[in-house]
Amino acid sequence: MSNEWLVLEPGGGRHIDLGGFHMTVKTSGDESAGQFTLLEAAEPPRFGPPMHIHHDAAEAFYVLEGEYLMYIAGASSGARPVRTST
């Protein structure tokens, strides 16, 4: 991976219109020397990708609002934002 910095302002990145919502590519595999791709999406309720398996990459989610239901190894798990007290 290069030593170059990538700094994006809010709303920055390449926007992809997916019909009912949009996704933003914050950085791609090409931009990170194949290390990772970072996507941002605000998906509508009851929407998500079809069941799939990545054999060549890990996948991570950071949920800011709502709940994201995932199925992993035959079991379901709901990912929710972490609430902290201030």
N, C-alpha and C positions, 0 to 999 in steps of 0.2 A: 504494500500500500504506500502511496506517496506521502510526502510530508506536507502536502498542500492543505490549506484550510478551506472549508466550505461553510459559509455563514449565510443563512437565509432570513430575510425579514418575514414577519407574519404574513401568511398568504403566499409566500414564495414557493417556487418549484414548478414543475410541469403539470398542468391541469389536464385531466382526462374526463370527458363527459361520458357517463355510463347510463344515460337515460334518466332514471329516477333520482340519481345522486351523482356526485363527482368524487374523484379520487385525485390526490396530488402526489406526484413522485417527488419526494424530498431529495433523494439521491438514488442513483441506479447502480447496478453491478459494474457497468462501464466506468462510472465516475468514482467508484470505490475499489478499483482494481480487482473486481470480482469478489470482494469480501462480503458485501451485503447490499440489499435494496431496502430503502425506508419509504413506506407509503403512509399517507394520512387519508382517512376517509370518515365521513359522517354518514353512516348508513341509515336508511329509514328502518322503522320498527319491522320486525319479522323478516328481515332481509339478511342474507349472508351467502357466501359462496357454497357451491355444492360440495358434498363430501369428497375429500381428496386426500392424498398422501404425498408428501415430499420425500423422495428417496435421496435427494442430493442437497438438501438445505434444511436448516432449522427455521421455525416460524415463531414469532413472538408477538404478543398483543399488549397494548397499554390502553386500558379503557378509562376514558375521562368522564363519561356520563352514561347512565343506563346500565344495561347488562348485556353481555355477549355470551351466548350459550354455545359451548363447544363439545364435541364428541371426541374423546381420546381413548384409544384402545377399547372401544365398546362401551365406555362409560361417559355420562354427560357431566359437565361442570360449568357453572356460571361464573364468568369473570365480571367483577364489579369494580368501580373506582375505590381506592383506599381513602377512607375518611380520617382526617387528623383533626385534633382539637387545637385551637390557637388561643 
